[in-house]
Amino acid sequence: MSKVFLAGASGVIGQRLIPLLVGAGHTVAGMTRSAAKADRLAELGALPLVVDVFDRDALIAAVVDFAPDIILNELTDLPDDVNTIAEFGDLNARIRTEGNENIIAAARAAGSPKILAQTVAWELPDGPDADAVKQLETSVLAEGGVVLSYGQFYGPGTYNPENIPAEPRVQIDRAAERTVEVLDAAPGIIILTD
């Protein structure tokens, strides 16, 4: 099976992916920038790696050391409170641009494992977030990677724990299951919706 470097391992989908990946026989390194979340990642079955995606040298060292077959980029920088999401637009755009560029640099240094990266399946209004999504998608596809274009998450732990959002949408556990199913997909864009 594969060695999977999971960036964004402590996020809402990352925490669901770890047990599914481990259960499918993969070895998982779970990256988080928060030392406080490392124990949780270990409990879920990952090798926890505390690395900030914006610390390019540390990220490259961690990826090269782990020598993954696959890099799964599930990074976002979003608030816990959906009502403050607008305030995080620049942070989320940065993680999709500079953060993703650092992941690609780390992948190249580690022998170019396959990259799969998260984006959104809906049209964002013109601005930094939309530009960042386009840049991420273009750069991942240029590396022969896979863009995972998710619908709005709903279910426990999401912004929509009980309400079902407008389409495109995907139930969070189903999103995680489908992600594991498409690890060996051909390069391109995969829409993950209900």
N, C-alpha and C positions, 0 to 999 in steps of 0.2 A: 504494500500500500504506500501511500504518499506521505511526505513530510509537508505539513501545511503551516505556513507562517500567517497567523491571523492578526491583522492590524485592526484595532477597534474591538478587541476581544471582550472588554467589559461592558460594551454597549448592549442595547436591547436585543439586537439580533445576534451579536457575538456570543453572549452567554447561552443562547439557545443552540448555536452552531457547535460549540465545543463538545458537548456530550454526543451529538449526532456524528460528528467527524470521528471522535474516538471510537464510538460504537461501530463505525464503518471500517475500523482498522487503521485509521490514519494517526500519525504522530503529530501533535499540535503544539506549536509555540504560540502562546497568547500574549500579544503585546498590549500594554496599557501604560499610560503616562502616570498613573496613580499607584504609588506603592501600597496604599490602603486597599486596593482592589486585587492585589497579587494573590492573596490567600484564597479568595473566591475562585479565581481562575484555576488554581491548583486543585481545589475541591472538585471542580467540574471536569478535571482530567487533563488540563493543559500544563505545559511548562511555562510558568509566568515569566515574562520579560518586561521589566519596567524601563521603557524607552519613550522619549518624546519624539514624535515624528518630525518635529522641527529641528531636532539635534541631528543633523545629517550624518555626521561622523559616527555617532553612537548607533544610529539606525543601520548604517551600512555595516558596521562591525557586528551587530546583532544578527543581521540577516546572513552575512557571510559565514558567521560562526555556526548558525543553525543549518545552513545549506538546504533550504527548502526546495521541494519539487514544484510547489504552488505557493503563491502569495495571494491571500484573500484580503482585499482592502475594504473593510466595512467601516472606515473612519467617517465620523461626522463630528461636528462641534455644535451641539444643540442644547438648549436649556432643558431642565426637568419640567419647567412650567411652560406649556404651549403658548400662554398669553404673552410671554416675553421673547418669543421666537424672532420677531423682527429685529431685536437688539443684537442677535447673534449672526445676522446675515454676513457680515464681513469676516467673522471668525470661521463660519462654515465654508465660505468661499475660499479662505486661505488654506483650509485643510484639504480642499479639493484641488487646489492649484499647487502651492508650495509643498504641501504634505504629500500629494500624489507624485510630484516631481522627485521628491526625496525617496519615495518607495521605488520608483522606476530606477533611480540611480543605484539604490541598494540591490535591486534585482539584477541589474547589469553587472555589478561587482561580484555577485554570487553566481554568475554563469547563466543569467537570464531564465530563471524559472517562469512558469506560466503565471500571468497576473489576471486576477478577476477583481473588478472594482465596482462598488455600489454607486448608482445614480438613481434618479427618479423617473418614473414613467409618465409624469404629467408635465405640461408646458409651464415653465416658470416665467413670471413677468420679466421683461427686459431689465437688466441690471447686473450687478456683480455675481449674484448667485447663478443666474442663467449662463453668464459668460464662463463661470467656473465649471459648471456641469459640462458645457461644450468642450472646454479645454481638457478636462479629465477624460471625457469619452474619446476625444481625438488622440490624446497621448497614449491611452491604454490600447486602442485599436492599432496605433502605429507600432506598438511593441508586440503585436500578434496576440493581444489579450482578449478578454471577454468583459463586456460591460453588462453588469447586472442592473437592469432598469426596473426598480421595485415600484409597485403601487403604494399608496398610503397604507402604512401599517395600522392594524387594529388588533385588539386582544389585550390580555394582561401585560402590564408594563409599558404600553404604548400611550401615545397621546389620545387614543380612542379606545380606552379599556372596555367600555360597554357599548358605545355607539358605533355603528358601522358608517364609515365616511363615504363620500361620493367616490365614484369610480374615477380613475383606476385605483384599485385598492387590493390589499392582500392580507390575509390573516397571518399574524407574526410567526406562529409555529409552522404554518404551511410554507411561508417564505423561507424559513430556515431549512426545512426538508427539501424544497426545490433547489435551494442553493447547493446542497450536498449532491443532489442528483445531477447537477450540470457542471461539476468540477472538471470533467474531461470534455466539455463542449468545444466545438471548433471556434476559432476566433470570430468575434462579431458581437452583436447586441442581443441579449436575451431579455424579453419582457417577462417579469414575474408578477402576475396579477391573478386574482381569483378567476 
